[in-house]
């Protein structure tokens, strides 16, 4: 087993400098990676199974979980090691794991929230850049078993995913600050770092061997950091039915592409402004913004991987759960327009986005731009209120039918005097639709989020 304890002031000063150089290298690369909307350069001949990629495109929504032992500090995950003092590094590596004891960790609770929100898959940080392993590994002492908690968190997570019918995903970073900390060399750059490259690759492959042999079939892996192309090939060798997202697909971070992307792709976003739990000064996105991000992602052909950052206890913060539950209500009504769909020839714009069913039978129009008494708060569409919308990109046919998704004419509390029918007419400017939002979803009878129209037998304007 690999030891972690380090001593000696001179050695620690060299380690501090090494990690600082690593940070500069990562900062130089990160903007490029985050803004890339084209496939990464691939190595080797092995690729994702196209049939599995097609299934991946059906899922639409996943939950990303960033959680490690340094959540105790409320810090950025792993990167607080960058430019840290020798005292900080010593205590971070050798002392902080001794107080990590998430006795309230209940992965079933995570899955209940995720599934209610409409997620089809999970992705969990098995090892982030710090090198701390959240499973019972035989490769290093720097792992969850050497904490007061002392149980295999990855194993518990995988079992909970399967109990709740969610696809099992890993995040794994081949970056490993602890590996370089032990050897007192920079993580990237320089002759010293290079001479350990082969050893690091072999070390990370041992991790993947454990992660893919100890827990049964894994559905997805998100490879982050250096030499992921080489590791993607290795994943295909040892787990041919596991999809590689980052490392093989287009995976922008905290960004959406300006136009639809052909083939499977995935974007990941934080709920606030930090991946890991941030106890103070966090700026959470509204539920409306979260829903609109999902809509735009699906209209452009991608999957949205939205982040959850549990507290060090293992509990999901209330502010995060609130956002997921707002998404849950919207998805409960509108998931038909999110699952098993494909992008249209036109994605739409900030006011109206489009998806279509895989068989092409239905087009779904997401009305994200209508406003009422609160211009900044979404649609604020009152119950029983009729609104008109112009769909410039569509034209009707003799067989066109249009309805509001999630509601029917059989309304228990409405009488015949209420006209909730959807009407439309074709004009030179586009397809004019008049619709009523009849379903009562909130007690105040107002609705701040996108309403979705289902259109049958319509065509896009050339």
N, C-alpha and C positions, 0 to 999 in steps of 0.2 A: 504494500500500500504506500501511497505517496504521502510523505509528511508535509506539514504546513509551517511548523514553528520556525521563525527566522530570528536571528540575533545579530547584533553588531551595528553600530551607528554608521560606519562607512558603507556597509552593504545596504542599509536601508536608504541612505542618501542616493546611492546608485539606482535603487529600485524606484524611488520617487521620480528621479529623472527619466527612467525608462517608461514609467506609466504616463508621464507628461508627454513624451514623444508619441506614445500610443494614442493619447487623446487627440493630439494635433492631427495625426493621420486619420483618425476616425472622423473628426470634424470636417476635414477636407473632402472625404468621400461621401459623407451623409447627404448633403444637398443634392448631389448627382443621383444617388440612389433613390431619394425621396421623390424626385421630379421625373424619373424615367417612366415613359409611357410606351416603351418598346421592350421586346423580350430580351432577357440577359443573354450574354454570349454563353453558349452551351458547350460542355465538354463531353467527349465520348459519344457513343452511339445509342445508349439507352435513354428512353423518353417515357413520359407518362402514357398510360393506356388511353387512347382517344375515347373509348367508351366510358371510362371513369371520368375523364374530363367533361364529357357531355353531361354525366350525372351531376358533377360538381356545379355546372352552370344552372342546374335546376334548384339548388338549395337556397341560393339568394342571400341568406343571413347566417352569420356565425358569431360566436362570442369569443373574444380574445381575453385571456386571463394573465395579467402580469402580477406575479406574487413571488417574493423570495424573503430570505431572512432579514434583509435590510429594510423591509417594510416597517420594521420597528422604529426606524428613524424618520419615516415619512419622506424619505429622500427619493431622488431619481433612482431607478433600479440600476445597480452596478456602477454607474458612471460617477458616483461620488468618490470613487478611487482616483479619478483623474485629478492631477495636481494636488493630491492629498499629502499632508505632512506624514513623516515617518511614524509619528505616534498614532495618527488616525489609521494608517494602514495596518499597523500592528494590532490595534484594538478591533478594527473591522474584521480582519481575518481570524484572529485568535480568540477574541473575547465575545464579539457580538453573537455568534451562533449559540453561545452558552445560555442566552436569555430568550431564544426563539422557541416559544411553546404555545402554538395555536390550538389550544384545547377546545375552542369553539368551531374549529374547522369541520364543516359538514358539507361535503361535496354534493350530497343530495339536494341541499338547499340551493346551491349554485345552479344545479341542473333544473330545478323547479322554476327558478326565475328565468333562466335561459329559454326553456321550452315554452313557457307562457308567453315570452316576448316574441316567439316565432322562430327562434334559431333552429337550424338543422344540424349544426356542428359546433364543436368546441375546439379551441387551440390553447394549450397551457404551456407556460414557460418551465420546461423541465430543467433547463440550465440557461441562464442569461450570461452576459459577458463576464461577470465576476468569476465564474467558474464553479459557483456553489450548485451542487446537484440536489435536486428535490426528490431523488429516489435512492434506494439502497444499492449504491454502487460499490464495486470492489476496487475501483481505480484510484480513489482519493479519500482522505479523511474529511475533506471539506464537503460534507453532505448532511442531509437531514437526519440521518441516524445518529449523528454526534451532536444532537441538540436535546434539550429536555423532552421535546415531543417524541423523538425516537421512533417514528413510524413512517412507512413509505407513502409519501403524499401522492406521488405519481400513480402508484398502484391503486390507491383509494379513489383517485380522480377517474382513472380508466374504468374501474368497476361501476362507478356512479353514472358515467356517460352511457354505458351499456344498459344499465337498469332503466334509464329514462329514454332509451331509443335515440340517442344523439350520436352522431358520427364522432369518432375519437381523433383529435388532432394534437400534435406536439408542436411547440416552438422549441428549437434547439439552436444555440449559438456556438459555433466552433471557436469564436473569440474566447479567450480564457485568461483573464488577468491574474488569477491565482497561479496558473501554470507558469507564467512568466515571472510572477512575484517570487516563486520558489527558486527560479534560476537566475534572478536578478538581471534580466535582459528586457529590452523593449518589446512590446507586443508586435510591432511592425517596424521595418526599416533597419538598416545596418547589418553588418556581417554577423554579429552575435545572434540577432533574432533569426537570421536565415539558417544558421546551423542547427536550430532546434525545430525547423519547419517539419521535417519528416517525423520527428518524435511527436510533435503536436498532432499531426494528421493521424498517426497510429493511435494516439490517445483518444482522439475524438471518435475514431472508428470503434474503439472498444465501448465507448458510451452508446453508440448507435446499436452495437451488438446487444447490449443489455436492454436497451429500450425496446428493441423489436423482438427479442426472444423471451422476455420475462412476462409480457402482458398480453399476448395474443395479437391478433391482427389489428394494425393501426391504419386509419383511413387517410390521414393527411399529415404532412410535416412542413413546417415553415422554417427554412434554414436562413439564419441571419448572420452577417459578418463574413469573415474571410474564408477562402477556399471552399465556398459552398457548392461550386460547380463540381468539384471532385467528390464532395460528399453526396451530392445528388445522384451521381453515378453509383456510389456505394449503396445508397438507399434502394435504388432500382435493382441492384444485385441481390440484396438480402430481403427485400420486401417489395416485390414487383407490383403488388396491388395497392401500395401506398402512393397517394398523389403528392408530388412535390409542388408546393405553391411558390414561395420565394426561393429562388434558385433555378426555376424553370419557367414560371409564368410571369406576366407583367404584374407587379405588386407595388403600386405607388403607396406612399405613406403620408397620411394627413392631407391628401390631395385627391381631386377627381380630374380625370382627363377632360379636355375640352370637347372631344368627340367620342362616339362609340369606338370600342376596340374589338377587332375581330378575334374570336376565340375566347377561351376562359381567361379571366383575370380577376384580381381581388385587390381591394383597397382596405387599409386599416386606419381607424380613427380612435382617438381617445375620447372619453366622455367629457373630460375637463381639459387641462393642458399638461397633464402628466400621465404616464402609463401606469406607474405604480401608485398606490394609495398616497394621497396628499392630504394631511389632516387640516391644514389651514391654507387660506388664500387660494383655494381652488375655484376655478371659474367654469362651472358646468354648462354644457350646451343645453338648450331647452329641449323638451320632448318634440316640439314642432320641428326644430332644426334637425334633430336626429332622424325623424320620419322623412323629412325632405332629402336628407343625405341618402337614405336607403332608396327612395324613389329615383333620384338622379343616377345612382349607381346602377340600379336595375335597368333603367332606360338606356344606359350606355353599355349594357351587356355584362356587367360585373357582379361580383359578390361583395357585400359589405361585412367586414370583420370589425365589430365594435367592441371596445375594450371594457373590461371589468377589473377594478383594482381593489381586492379585498383588504380589510384592515389586518394588522399583524395577528389578531385573534382568529382570523379566518372568516369573520362576518363580512358580508357585503354592506358597505355604507348605505344608510337610508337614502341619501341624495341620489346614489346610483340606482338603487332599487326603484325609486320613484320614476326615473326616466325609463327604465325597462318596462315598468308597468304601464306607462302611457303608451309606449310602443306596442305593448301587448294588446291593449284595447283596440288600437288602430289595426293591428294585424289580424285580430279576431274577426274584424269586419271585412278586411280587404286582402287577405293573404292570397286569394285566387289570382290577383294581379301581380304577385311577387314570386310565387313558386312556379316552377315548370314553365317559364316564359322565355322569350327571346327578344332582343331589341328589334325595333321597327326600322324602316329605312330612314326615318326621321326620329331623333331622340326627343325633340321638343325644346323647350326653353324654360326660363324661371317661372313662367305662368302655367304652362301645361307640358307635362311629360307623357311619353307613350311607351307601353310595352305591348306584346302580343302573345297569345297562347302558342305553344309549340306547333300545334296543328294549323295555325293561322286563322282559326275560326273567329276568335275574338280579338279586338283591339281594346286596350284599356287606356283611358285618358285620366291622368292624375291632375286635378284642378288645384294647383299649389298657389296660384296667384290671386284668387278672389279675396277681396277684403270687404269689411263692413265697418263697424264702429272702431276697430282697432287695426289701423293699417300695418302695424308691425307685429301683430300677433297671429298671423295665419289667416285662415278664411273667416273665422268667427261667424260661421253660417248658422243662423237660428233655425230651430226646428219648425217645419212647415213653411219656411220662407222659400219663395221661388227665385231662382237666379238664372241669368242668361250668360252663356259663354260662347265665344266664337272660336271654332277649331279651324284655323286657317289651313292646316296641312291636310285636312280630310275632305272627302266628298261622299255623298250618300249614293246608294243604288236603289232600285225599286224594292229590294228586300231588306233594307236597313232596319234594324231594331236597336234601340238605345234604352238603357236602364241605369239606375244608380246602384252600384255594387253593394250587396249586403242587405238590401231592403226589397220588399214586395208590396203589392197593393193590398194584401190582407193585413190591415192594421187594426189591432184590437180596439184602440180608443178613438179611431177616426170614423166619422160618419160619412155618408155619401156627399155631404156638402164640401168635403175636402178633396180638392183635385190634386193628387200627387203624381199624376202621370207625367212622363217625360215626353216633351215635344221637340221637333226639330224641323228645319227647312234648309234647303240648299240655296245659297246666294253666291253672287260673283266673288264676294269676299271670303267665303268659306262655308263650313257647316255650322249653322246657328242652332244651339241646343238650349232648351229651357227645362230646368230640372228643379225638383223639390227635395230637400233633405228631410225625410220624414222620421227617421229612426231617432229615438231619444237615447242619447248616450251619456249626457251629463245632466245633473239635477237642474242646472240653470238653463237647460235646453239650447245652449249655444255650443258650437263645435269649432275649435281653433285649428284643426288639422285638415289635411287634404281630403277632399271627397273624390271618389273614383267613379267614372262612367265606364260601363261595359258596352261596347259597340259591336254589333254583328253585321256582316255584309257591308263594310265600308271600304273605301279605297284611299290611298294616299295620292295627293296631287303630284303630278310629274314635275 
